[in-house]
């Protein structure tokens, strides 16, 4: 996310060391670099101008106090301005209405609207214990209704059936009636998308809005559209009383300028961000945390929350006991730790939330870390018998060939896994004996997929 801006800021901060205060002269170069980085990140030009003006106004003349360096003081100013640019504070969904709370989903075709509907329904069901119903009013795109039915089932939320022969207004009315009679907390209405904004599309969604009077009208936009994302968001904001924006595919674009532009241009809060194709790949949008990630400070709070949700506390206690004793750790435990990592969003998600220097150190220490390496390791362990998992020392040449065939990999991959497991075992024994320094040196072997 905005890696270029992070790197440019890091370089400029180093040039400001040793100066007593931030002046117009010593921040001119820095602001030029930031301006270029923002433009390269596809941030809209009016947004860049306002942002640079705000940083300059607040930074010039600021005293460097305490143990802060001028660079650190400047980063503090930029952090506050970035946070303000993205909305200042996190804004959640509004449920201040008689159930069901109607959520109208709007956006162009291909933005990920249908998948986001299922993601958000799953999020509300699991985090806030809401009873969720979804319905599709997209009678134009082939298989749109079937797609929502499929992803709703995968998300574990309810789906109200509709057909392409029905009118969107009739579908919406029937779904609302059903939701009321069956005491649903939330009704998601997935509307039709188009390849481009057109009058027919806008007229239809305005009619649905007038009919349903939703408590939330959420605009779903693809972050990878760059400047087009901002233009599209503005067009929808002019046509509909939007209450919030959801950015999808934010993890797929290192430029990600839409995150900095949409809030400024539309005046509507960013409420969620899609960070993966899986149905748990949705995060609440926290402007302050996102600003920290952009500036290479990481998102430790987000990392802790992921850990609390993804880790089974009882299993974590059992694992801690094994670490303390240095005994009983087998391939079943190894696989369990990999599974816990995947529940937390995978290696890429964890590294993204670490402060830049730690993420870079982890990558340099272990080389390329890929989630597909984790899946490969799980496949190899699944190809073993229960006895082989509990007693890896039994796995010799013939067993390795059988395991490799079952997992669809080369024997070398099985050997690599067993070597990683042995290193992990050694680390745990060192840890149990107080050898923390040795354990840190051996960390390379603990992370699956690292070389």
Secondary structure, DSSP 8 states (H G I E B T S, - for coil): --HHHHHHHHHHHHTTTT-SB--HHHHHHHHHHHHHHHHHTT--HHHHHHHHHHHHHHHTT-B--TT--HHHHHHHHHHHHHHHHTTSS-------SSSSEEEEEE--TTSSHHHHHHHHHHHHHHHH---EEEEE---SSTTHHHHHHHHHHHHT-EEE---TTS-HHHHHHHHHHHHHHTT-SEEEEE----SS--HHHHHHHHHHHHHH--SEEEEEEEGGGTHHHHHHHHHHHHHS---EEEEE-GGG-SS-THHHHHHHHH---EEEEE-SSSTT-EEE--HHHHHHHHTT---HHHHHHHHHHHS-HHHHHHHHHHHHHT----HHHHHHHHHHHHHTTHHHHHHHHS-HHHHHHHHHHH----HHHHHHHHHHHHTS-HHHHH-GGG--HHHHHHHHHHHTS-HHHHHHHHHHHHHHHHHHHHHHTT-HHHHHHTGGGTSTT--
